[in-house]
Amino acid sequence: MRYILNIEGMSCMGCVRTVSKIIEKHGGRVDVVSLEEKRAVFDIDTSEKIDDIVKEIESKGYRVTGIKGEG
């Protein structure tokens, strides 16, 4: 399933790498993490990991302001 997370607080390529690594650590396949659009787009096999991904992203000081699952 594809997910889109709206993420506030990313300000540099280091932030992009941090968010990407968190998603990959939980089994996600990152399509894009965009500073300009303030979002991450990725595929993951199970929705059970979404809460873990969001919690870890927020533990790094970012704020997830929206979650959208597609197909």
LINQUINOR-V913852 format. One record per pair of residues at least 6 apart in sequence whose C-alpha atoms are under 8 Angstrom apart, sorted by the first residue. I is the first residue (numbers start at 0). GAP is how many residues later the second one is. Records with the same first field share a line. If there is no record, write none. Layout:
BEGIN
I=GAP, GAP
END
This chain:
BEGIN
0=42, 43, 44, 45, 46, 68, 69, 70
1=39, 40, 41, 42, 67, 68, 69
2=37, 38, 39, 40, 41, 64, 65, 66, 67
3=35, 36, 37, 38, 62, 63, 64, 65
4=34, 35, 36, 59, 60, 61, 62, 63
5=32, 33, 34, 58, 59, 60, 61
6=31, 32, 33, 55, 56, 57, 58, 59
7=30, 54, 55, 56, 57
8=52, 53, 54
9=6, 25, 28, 52
10=24
11=23
12=22
15=17, 18, 19
18=14, 21, 38
19=10, 13
21=31, 34, 35
22=6, 7, 19, 30
23=6
25=23, 26, 27
26=17, 18
27=14, 15, 16, 17
28=13, 14, 15
29=10, 11, 12, 13
30=9, 10, 11, 12
31=8, 9, 10
32=6, 7, 8
33=6
53=10
56=6, 7
57=6
END
